[in-house]
Amino acid sequence: MSLFFSNPKAGFKLNKKKILKSLGNLIDSGEYILGPNVNLFEQEMVSYLGSKGYFVSCANGTDAITLALLSYNINSGKVIVPSHTATASVAGIQKAGCSPVFVDIDSDTLLMSIHEVERALKKHNDIKAILAVHLYGTGININLLKKIAKKYKCIVIEDCAQSHGTKIHGKQAGTIASAGTFSFFPTKNLAALGDGGGIWVPSKKIRDKAISLRQYGWNKNRIVAYDNGFNSRLDEIQAMILRIRLKNLNQDIKKRQKIAQTYQAKLSDSFKQISYPEYQSSSFHLFVVKVKNRRKLMSFLAKNNIYLGVHYFPSNHNNGKLQTKRFSLPITDSASKSVVSLPIFPELKKIDQLRIIELLNSFYDKQKI
């Protein structure tokens, strides 16, 4: 049996009967776009997040970033973002009409360096927002970042595509800053059977604008009330599936955390593990380590039907049309050449994980001979 760094099919198979039953009811209802499941899912997300704010669903996580920026009237200027993140983070910024300002990461956590953020704020004019990516499920110190952002009159948006269920200073990631954006791509902690996304916002005013923007900028009478509106609706089918999966999210995260603890305890010193700050509780969307001889290691594991991931290579500032020499990011450059993502998903069996660890450790034992 092959083992991958993620296995969305396993989670859906466990919920297959519930999903098929609910799908039959949905088909019979005749309501397929912005219907009761979307409304209920948005309410249930607010309840799960434990906030007094609002949740607005949309078509995907990239659009969620765009909606968050446009809802705060940010359709030009610059947005700070780590280069060490999914390309989707940058695409969401660009779709809003803004330009990314890439900053380096911390060598221990691989999170966006707050020190580098402040340097960028001092250096660059016209920065409107900071996109704080909670990478791999590990939370950035949003309270500190907000204090710095306030000095420079820009907002902080939390990119929570990888951090459903992460807690920062006791609060759910995505509910601490001006907005929190989420992706429900099939590999995420909270997964749809396709694309899906959404944003948390603290005020009804911003919520109402986001609701309008996700459907052409319409008001309740279908009159275009805002520029830059577009079609970004979450399907009823995906909302229905997400409602089912949301009920198990906390349990799934506990399983991820247990798997991570086993890796932390049993991996040899050949694997450079990243640090997890005490102010947060990681949801371990990914379990990432830094290694030597990455290509050979991945080839060795693949011969044993174990397939690791790489998050991310190339980094965004070295990626195709995004490539730029305007930013010096030495820690990002180093990390992109050494990171690997080990298998971690709630359905991973202990016996399979121990086999993975045995093979990982044996690879470097052989290198020492």
C-alpha positions in Angstrom: 0.0 0.0 0.0 1.3 3.5 -0.9 1.4 6.2 1.7 1.4 9.9 0.8 2.0 13.0 2.9 -1.8 13.5 2.7 -4.7 11.2 2.1 -8.0 13.0 1.6 -9.7 9.9 0.3 -9.4 8.2 3.6 -11.4 10.9 5.4 -14.1 10.9 2.8 -14.5 7.2 2.8 -15.3 7.3 6.6 -18.0 9.8 5.9 -19.3 8.4 2.6 -22.7 7.1 3.8 -23.5 10.4 5.5 -22.4 12.4 2.5 -24.4 10.3 0.0 -27.6 10.5 2.2 -27.3 14.2 2.5 -26.6 14.5 -1.2 -29.9 12.8 -2.0 -31.7 15.2 0.2 -30.0 18.1 -1.4 -30.9 17.0 -4.9 -34.5 16.6 -3.8 -34.6 20.1 -2.3 -33.9 21.8 -5.7 -31.7 24.5 -4.0 -28.2 24.3 -5.3 -26.6 27.8 -5.1 -26.4 29.9 -1.9 -29.1 27.8 -0.2 -29.7 26.6 3.3 -26.4 24.5 3.6 -24.3 27.6 2.8 -26.2 29.7 5.4 -25.9 26.9 8.0 -22.3 26.2 7.3 -21.4 29.9 7.8 -23.3 30.0 11.1 -21.6 26.8 12.2 -18.1 28.1 11.3 -18.8 31.2 13.5 -19.8 28.9 16.3 -16.7 26.7 15.8 -14.4 29.7 15.7 -15.9 30.9 19.0 -15.9 34.5 17.9 -18.5 37.3 17.8 -17.7 38.0 14.2 -19.1 36.7 10.9 -18.2 34.1 8.3 -18.7 34.5 4.6 -18.0 31.5 2.3 -16.6 31.7 -1.2 -15.4 29.5 -4.0 -11.8 28.9 -2.8 -9.0 30.1 -0.5 -7.4 32.3 -3.1 -10.6 34.2 -3.6 -10.9 34.4 0.2 -7.7 36.5 0.3 -9.0 38.7 -2.5 -12.3 39.2 -0.9 -10.7 40.1 2.4 -8.6 42.8 0.8 -11.3 44.3 -1.4 -13.8 44.3 1.6 -11.4 46.7 3.3 -11.1 48.8 0.1 -7.6 47.6 -0.7 -7.4 47.3 -4.4 -4.0 48.8 -5.0 -0.7 49.2 -3.2 1.5 46.6 -1.6 0.9 43.6 0.7 3.6 42.0 2.8 3.7 38.2 2.5 6.3 35.5 3.0 7.7 34.0 -0.1 7.7 30.7 1.7 4.0 29.9 1.2 1.7 28.5 -1.4 1.4 30.4 -4.6 -2.3 30.9 -3.8 -1.4 33.4 -1.1 0.3 35.6 -3.7 -2.3 35.0 -6.4 -5.0 36.3 -4.0 -3.0 39.5 -3.4 -2.5 40.1 -7.1 -6.2 39.4 -8.0 -7.2 42.2 -5.7 -4.9 44.6 -7.7 -2.0 44.7 -5.2 1.7 43.8 -5.3 3.4 41.4 -3.0 6.4 42.5 -0.9 8.2 39.3 0.0 9.8 38.9 3.5 12.1 36.3 4.9 11.2 33.6 7.5 12.4 32.6 10.9 15.0 29.8 10.6 13.5 27.8 13.6 9.8 28.0 12.9 9.8 28.7 9.2 7.1 31.3 9.9 7.2 34.8 8.4 9.8 36.8 10.5 8.1 39.6 12.4 11.4 41.4 12.5 11.6 41.3 8.7 8.0 42.5 8.5 9.0 45.6 10.5 12.0 46.2 8.3 9.8 46.0 5.2 7.3 48.5 6.7 10.1 50.9 7.3 11.6 50.5 3.8 8.5 50.3 1.5 5.9 53.0 0.9 2.2 52.2 0.2 1.9 49.0 2.2 -1.8 48.5 2.9 -1.8 45.1 4.6 0.2 42.2 6.0 -0.8 38.6 5.0 0.2 36.5 8.0 0.4 32.9 6.8 0.0 30.4 9.6 2.3 27.9 7.9 1.9 24.2 8.3 -0.7 24.7 11.0 1.6 26.7 13.3 0.4 30.2 14.4 2.2 33.5 14.0 2.2 35.8 17.0 -0.7 37.9 15.7 -0.9 40.1 18.8 2.7 41.4 18.3 2.1 41.7 14.5 -1.0 43.8 15.1 0.9 46.2 17.3 3.5 46.7 14.6 1.0 47.1 11.9 -0.9 49.7 13.8 2.2 51.9 13.9 2.3 51.9 10.1 -1.5 52.2 9.6 -2.0 48.9 7.8 -4.2 45.9 8.5 -3.3 42.3 9.3 -5.1 39.4 7.5 -4.6 35.9 8.7 -4.1 33.3 6.0 -5.5 30.2 7.7 -5.5 27.8 4.7 -3.3 25.5 6.7 -4.5 26.3 10.2 -8.1 25.3 10.8 -8.2 24.6 14.5 -4.9 26.2 15.4 -5.1 28.3 18.6 -3.0 31.5 19.2 -3.1 32.9 22.7 -6.1 30.7 23.4 -8.1 32.0 20.4 -8.8 30.3 17.1 -6.6 31.3 14.3 -8.4 33.6 11.9 -10.3 35.5 14.5 -7.6 37.8 15.9 -6.8 40.3 13.2 -8.9 42.3 10.7 -9.9 39.1 8.8 -9.1 35.4 8.5 -9.1 33.6 5.2 -9.7 29.8 4.8 -9.3 27.2 2.2 -11.3 24.0 2.1 -9.2 22.3 -0.6 -9.5 18.5 -0.2 -6.1 18.1 1.6 -6.9 20.7 4.3 -7.7 20.0 7.9 -11.3 20.9 7.0 -11.8 19.5 3.6 -14.4 19.8 0.8 -14.8 17.3 -2.0 -13.4 20.0 -4.4 -12.7 23.7 -4.0 -14.1 26.0 -1.3 -13.1 28.9 0.9 -14.3 31.6 3.2 -13.4 34.6 5.4 -14.0 35.5 9.0 -14.5 39.2 9.6 -15.3 41.1 12.9 -18.1 43.5 11.7 -21.4 43.3 9.9 -20.4 46.1 7.6 -17.4 44.2 6.2 -19.5 41.0 6.1 -22.1 42.7 4.0 -19.5 44.0 1.6 -17.9 40.6 1.2 -21.3 39.0 0.6 -21.9 41.5 -2.2 -18.4 41.2 -3.7 -18.6 37.4 -3.9 -21.6 37.8 -6.3 -20.8 40.5 -8.8 -21.0 43.3 -6.3 -24.8 43.1 -6.2 -26.9 44.4 -3.4 -30.1 42.7 -2.3 -31.9 44.0 -5.4 -29.2 42.7 -7.8 -28.0 46.2 -8.5 -24.2 46.5 -8.7 -23.2 48.4 -5.5 -19.5 47.8 -5.5 -16.7 47.7 -8.1 -14.5 44.6 -8.5 -17.2 42.1 -7.7 -16.9 38.6 -9.2 -18.4 35.2 -9.0 -17.1 33.3 -6.0 -19.9 31.3 -4.5 -19.5 28.1 -2.4 -21.6 25.3 -3.9 -24.4 23.9 -1.7 -22.8 20.4 -2.2 -19.5 21.5 -0.8 -21.2 23.4 2.1 -23.2 20.2 2.9 -20.0 18.1 3.0 -18.1 20.7 5.1 -20.9 20.7 7.6 -20.4 17.0 8.0 -16.6 17.2 8.3 -16.7 20.2 10.7 -18.3 18.0 13.3 -15.2 15.8 13.4 -12.6 18.6 13.0 -11.5 18.8 16.7 -11.1 15.0 16.9 -9.1 15.0 13.6 -6.8 17.6 14.9 -6.1 15.7 18.1 -5.1 12.7 15.9 -2.8 14.9 13.9 -1.2 16.2 17.1 -0.7 12.6 18.4 1.0 11.6 15.1 3.2 14.7 15.3 4.2 13.8 18.9 5.3 10.3 17.7 7.5 11.9 14.9 9.0 14.3 17.4 9.9 11.5 19.8 11.2 8.9 17.4 12.9 10.7 14.5 16.7 10.7 14.7 18.8 13.8 15.0 19.5 13.6 11.3 16.1 15.4 10.9 16.1 19.1 11.8 12.7 19.6 13.3 11.1 23.0 13.4 10.1 24.8 16.6 6.6 25.4 17.8 6.1 28.6 19.8 4.5 28.2 23.3 1.9 30.9 22.6 0.1 28.7 20.1 -1.1 25.2 19.6 -0.4 23.8 16.2 -3.0 21.8 14.3 -0.3 20.1 12.3 -1.7 20.4 8.8 1.7 19.3 7.7 4.7 17.8 9.6 7.8 19.4 8.1 11.4 18.7 8.7 14.7 19.9 7.1 16.9 17.2 5.7 20.1 16.7 3.7 20.2 14.8 0.4 16.5 15.5 -0.1 16.3 14.0 -3.6 18.0 10.8 -2.6 15.8 10.5 0.6 12.6 11.0 -1.4 13.7 8.5 -4.0 14.6 5.9 -1.3 11.2 6.3 0.3 9.4 6.2 -3.0 10.9 2.8 -3.7 9.2 1.7 -0.5 5.9 3.2 -1.6 6.1 6.2 0.7 5.8 9.6 -1.0 6.9 12.8 0.8 5.8 16.3 -0.1 7.9 19.5 -0.5 6.3 22.7 0.8 7.7 24.7 -0.9 10.1 24.6 -3.9 10.6 26.9 -5.6 9.7 29.7 -3.3 7.5 32.4 -4.8 10.3 34.9 -5.4 12.0 32.3 -7.5 8.9 31.0 -9.3 8.4 31.7 -13.0 6.7 35.0 -13.6 6.8 35.9 -9.9 10.6 35.7 -9.9 12.3 38.8 -8.7 15.7 39.9 -7.5 14.3 42.8 -5.5 14.2 40.8 -2.2 17.1 39.1 -0.4 15.6 36.1 1.4 18.5 33.8 2.4 16.6 31.7 5.0 13.8 31.1 2.6 16.3 30.1 -0.1 17.9 27.6 2.3 14.7 26.2 3.6 13.2 25.6 0.1 16.2 23.3 -0.7 15.8 21.1 2.5 12.2 20.9 3.6 10.1 17.7 3.3 6.6 17.0 4.5 6.1 13.6 6.1 2.8 11.7 6.0 0.3 13.1 8.5 -3.4 12.7 8.3 -6.0 11.6 10.9 -6.4 8.1 9.4 -2.7 7.3 9.4 -2.3 4.0 11.3 0.3 3.8 14.1 1.9 0.7 12.5 2.3 2.5 9.2 3.8 5.6 10.9 6.3 3.5 12.7 7.3 1.8 9.4 7.8 5.3 7.9 10.0 6.4 10.8 12.0 3.2 10.7 12.7 3.8 7.0 13.5 7.5 7.5 16.0 6.8 10.2 17.6 3.9 8.4 18.3 6.0 5.3 20.6 8.3 7.4 22.1 5.3 9.3 23.2 3.9 6.0 24.7 7.3 5.0 27.0 7.2 8.1 28.4 3.8 7.3 
